[in-house]
Amino acid sequence: MDIRSPLNTTNHNSAFARQPIFDRNLNTYAYELLYRGEIMGMSNTSLHAEVGDLATNQVINNAFMDIGIEKVVGNHLAFINMTRSLLIKGDPLPFAHDKVVLEILEDIAADAEVIDAVEKLVSQGYKIALDDFIFDKSLWPLINLADIIKIDILLLSSEQLKQHVDLLKKENVKLLAEKVETQQQFDQCKALGFDYFQGFFFSKPLLIKNTPLPSSHLSILNLIAKLQESTTEFDEIEELISHDVSLSYKLLKLLNSAAISPMHKIESIKRGLVVLGFDAIKSWTMLIALHSINPTTPELMTFTLIRAKMCELLAGDFNSTSDTAFTIGLFSTIEAMLQHPIDELLEALPLTEAVKQALLSQQGELGEMLKIVMLCERGLWDNIAPPPLSITDFGEAYLNATQWAIDIQKTL
């Protein structure tokens, strides 16, 4: 499936990740941009203050000026970290106020210089968020200027969390819960009155035990199983797809989209098989089949597409074919998609033992690839040891995958 949408990232010794932020209805509200770079021999775990400044500058330069923010977050807002020195420096920011939310980091004291700088940004129309907020009376001037207050739910006890919500709900601010990792945590924070939610809870399954798959999901799984069978031949694939009018229409629409850009117009499934190849058509069909499930949040499908594409782009570094790597990324969220235990779902699919082990326990070389991609998604680059690729290579793969997923979602 190795169909790439190159971005000009090769000149930047850096990597991005983005974390979704949801509203109460699980619509994607924004993405926080995370940065990892190698600056003057220092990593982003360094305590040197100048690293934070340079990191924010890199995010601004790369995402907004070199690459284009729409290729990173689509039409959503971007949350950008602001350091103390960048705030009080007061230089004009190179992006419109309606594109970003500026995060004031938790270690920035609310002194006169900072308050004055934030007041100027607010007067220019910028939204302000206070990051990793723990209440202190010295923060009242910033609370009065803020639009959003972010609370790391792991830093506070249940009682402290409720006290913070009760106090801040009296102010003219929205509350954002950070580090929300499970459906239970999401439900608890929603009940407390939080407005926004940041974390990877959306990619975790809410398992339905001892309940059969709905017939619609079962038919999708059967279709995927047939596509995965090594004995399935060219004519069978064509017939299988052509008999499903909706699937055929969506597949032809996708194959003729800008995201794939074939050299010639594809007017039939048979033509698509000839032009793009047997494995590519199978992968695209599986993608459309999974997309038809309508997961609890559209972000789960975007998240899955980015992971699948990134696996594909890194396949050669893990002795894998691009098709196998894409399949691993695509199936890695099937448990959350179908709300059933993954071991039961995989029993119905004729996958190789290596692919199953990668999906079940991130074992083997393919499992290591999936594990690394999952760490990149969360911005945990320092946990990749030893890194098989440079920061630049990870950054290029992630940005390519993100832009590709945005384009595919527009078509689907």
N, C-alpha and C positions, 0 to 999 in steps of 0.2 A: 504493500500500500504506500510505498515511500513517496508520497506526494507532498512536497514541502512548500511553505510560504516563507521565504527567507526574510529575516529582519537584519538591519544593520547593527548588530550587537558585537561584532568581532573586535571592535576597537575599545571595548569597555571591559576592564578586568573586574567584573562584578556580576552578581546574580540577583534576580528579583524573585519574590514570591508574593502572592496576594491572598489575604484572608477575607472571606466574605463576611459581610455584616447584614443581618436580616431585620425586617420589621416584624411586628407581632403576627402578621399573616404569612410569614416565611417568604415574603418577596425580598429579593436582593436589593438592599438600600445602597450599599457602597462596598468598596474593598479597601482594606488597609494595605499599603505597599510596604513590604519588608525588604531590606537591603542587606546584601552580604558582599563585601569587597576586600581586596587586599591592597591596603594603602600604606605605603612606606614600610612594608614588612609587618604591619600590625593587622590583626583580624578585628572583626566587630565585637569580640569579647574583650578587647583591650580597654583599660580604664582611662586611656588618654582622652581628654575632652575633645581634642581636635579631630579624633576619629568620627565622633558623632556629627560634627559640622560637615566634614568631608562626605560622610555617608549620606546625609540629607541633600547636600549639593549634588551628589551623584544621582540620587533618585530624581531630583528636579531636572537635571541636565539630560539624563537618559530617557526618563519616561515622558517628559513634556516637550523637550526641545529636539532630541535626536530621533527618538522612536515615534512619538506621538501617543498621547495618553489614551486615545480611543482604541489603540491596538493593545493596550494593557488592561483597561477596565471597561471597554465598550462605552455605553452611554450612562454609566453609573458614576457616582462621586468617588474620589480618591482621598483616603485619609493619609496625610503626610506628617511625619514627626518634625517638630521644630525644636531646635536647641536654644539655649539661652543667648548665645552670642549671635546667632542668626536673627533672633527676635529683636534684640536691642540695636543690631547693626542698622536695621531699618531700610535695607535696600528694597527697591520695587520687586515684587514677586512676578516671575515670568509665566503666570497663568491667571485665567479669569477667576473671580471669586466664586462663581457658580459651579466650578469644576472640582473644588477641593473642600476638605475640612482640615484645618490646621490643628494638630495635636500638641498641646503643651505638656512636655514630659514631667513625670512626677518629681524629679529631682531639681526642678527649677523653682527657686524661692520667689514668692510673690512680693518682690521689693518694688520700689518706686519705678525703676527703669523698666522692669518687665511689665508692670501694669500699664505704664505709658505706651509701651510698644504694642501691647495687646489692644488697648483702646484705639490706637490708630488703625490697626488691622480691622477691627470691628466697624469703624467708621467707613472703611473702604468696602464693606459688604462681606468680609470673610466670616465663615462659620468657625467657631472655636470649640475644641473638645479638650477636656482635662483628662490626662491618661493616668491609669492605675491610681485612681483617687482614693485617698483615705482622709477623712475629715480632720481639719485643723482650723481653728478660728482665724489664723493668719491668711487662709485661702478665700475668705469671703469676697475680697475685691475681684478675684478671678472667677469665683462662682457667679457673681453678678454679671460678668462679661461673657460667660460661656453659653453655648447653645446645647452642648452635649457633655455629660459627665460619664466617664468610663470607669467601671468598678470591676476589678479582678475578683471574681467570686471565690477564688481559692485562698485569697489573703485574709478573708474575714470569716468569722463564725456565723452561723445562721442568725443568731441574735444581733450581732453587729451589722450584718447585711440588712436586716429589717430596720434597724435604727437609722442606717444611712438612707435607705429608701424613704422612710417616714420624714426624715429631716429635709431631704432634697426635693421631695415631691411638692413641698410648699413653695419652692422657687420656680422661676420660669425657665426650666431646663428639661431636656430629655435625658433619660437614663439608659446607659448601654452596659449590658452584662458581658464581661470578657471571660474567656476560658470556659465557655459552655461546651462540655464534651459529651453529654448524654441527653437523651430525650427527657429523662426525669429532671435534670438540672434546668433544661429549657422550660418545662412545665412549672417548676418552682419559681423561677425568675419571672415568668409571665404572670403568675398569680400574685407575686409581690408588687407588680406594677411597672416592670422595666419596659421600655419602648423599643429598644434594639438589642440584638444578640449577636455575639461574635464567638466563633469556635467551630468545631468540626462535628457537632452533634448531628447535623443533617445527613452525614455520611455513615452514621451508625444505624444498624437495623433495629427496628422495633418488632421483634420476632413474634410471629403468630404460631404458637405451638399446637400440635395435634389438630391442625386444620389443613384440609387439602387446598392446593393452589386453585384459585378461581379458573374457570375454563378458559378465559381469555389469556391468562398468564401461562396456562398449561400449553395452549396452542403455540404461543411464542417460544416456549422452551422446546417444544417438539420441532418447530421450524429450525431453531438454532442447532439442535441435535443433528438434524438431517444435513444441514450445511457443514457441520463439523465432521461428518463421516468421511473417512478416507476413500471409501468406495463410490461416493457420489460423483457422478460424471457430469460433463459439460451440459448435455441435453437435459438431464434431470434437474439441474440447477435452473436452467432457463424455464422449464415447464413449471417448476415449483413456484418461481417468482411470478411468472406470467399469469398463473391462475388466480393470483390475488391482485385484484384491480387496484386497490388502494396502495399496496406495497409497490406494485409496478410503477404507478404514477409518481410516488415519492422517490423511488430509486432513480427514475429517469430525470426527475427534477434536480436531484442532488448531483447526478453524474454530469449534468450540463451547467452546473453552477460555477461561479467564479472561484469557489473554494477548491475545486478540482481542476477546472480549466483544461479539458481534453483538447487535443489538437484538432479533432473533427467533431462535428455535432453528432451526438449519440441518439438515435431515433428508436432503438429497440434494445431489449435485454441482450439479445444475441450479439448485437454490435458492441455493446458495453463489454461483454465477455471477451470479444476479440481485441478491442482497443486497450482495455485496462487489465485484462487477465482474470483468470479463474479465482485466485486467492483474493484479489482486491474486491471483486463483486460480492464474494461471500462475506467479507468483512463489512462492506457498506450495508449489505442486507441485514446482518446481525445488528448493526448500529441502529438502523431504522426500526427494527423489531423491538429493541430495548427502549428506544425513544417513545414508542407507542404505549408504553406502560403508564405514562403520566405519573412520575414519582411525586412524593409529598411536596417537594420544592423543585422548580426548574433548575436550581443551582446544582442539584445532584447530577443531572445529565451533563451540564457544562463541566463540572468537576471530573466526571468520568471521561469525557472526551479529551480534556487536557491530559489526564493521566495516561489514557490509551495512546495518544499521539506522542507524548514524551517517551513512553516505553518504546514506541516504534523508532523514534529518532535516536535512541541510545542503544538499540538492539545490537548493532555491530560491535559494541564494546563489551557485550556479554555473550558472545558467540551464539546469538539468536537470529532467526530470520525476522524481518520487519513484520510479517504477518502474524507470527507466533507472539511476538512482543506486544503488538496491538491487541490481540485477543486477550492476553493476560491482563492488560490494563482495563480493557472493556469489561471483562468478567469480574474484576476485583471488587466491584461495588454491587454485584448481582444480589448479594444477601440483603443489602439496604433497598435495592430496587424492588425485589419481590417479597421482602419481609418474611423470608424463610431461611432456615439454617443453610449455610453454603455447602456443607458436606452432603446434605440431601439433594440440593440442586445439581451439584457436580456429578452425582451418581447417574443422572439422566443424560449426561453429556459425554460423548466418546472422545475425551481429551487424553493426551498422553500423561503418563505418570509424573513426568517432570513438570508439566503445566499444572497438574492438580496439586502437587507439593508446593509449587510457588504460590498458588492461590490460597491454600489451606494454612500454610505455616511459614511462608517466605523462605523455603528451603532450596538449596541448590543455587546454581548460577542465575537461573531465571528468577528465583525468589529474592536473591540479593539485588537484582535489578529493580524489582518491584519495591523492595524495602527502601532503596536509595531514592527512588522517585517519590515515595511517600514522605520521606524526610525533607526533600526539596520543597514539596507542597507546603509544609509547615514552616519553612524558613529555618530548619534545623541543620544547616550545612555543616556546623562544627561536629555534629554527631556522625558524619560520614567519614569513617576512618578504617583504612586509608582511602582517600578519595581516588576513584579510578579515572576521573576527568578533572580538568581545571575548572576554576570558578567561571571563567569565560564560557566554556563549553556547556556547563549546566545552565548558565544564564541564557545562552542562545537557544538551547533546547526548550527551556521553559517558555520563553517569549514566543518562539515559533509555535509551540503547542497552544498557547493562550490565544494568539491571533487566529490560528486555524480553527479552534473551537468556537470562537465568536462568530466567524464566517459561516461555519457549519450550522450553528444554531439559528442564524438568520434564515438559512435555506430551509431547515426542517420546520 
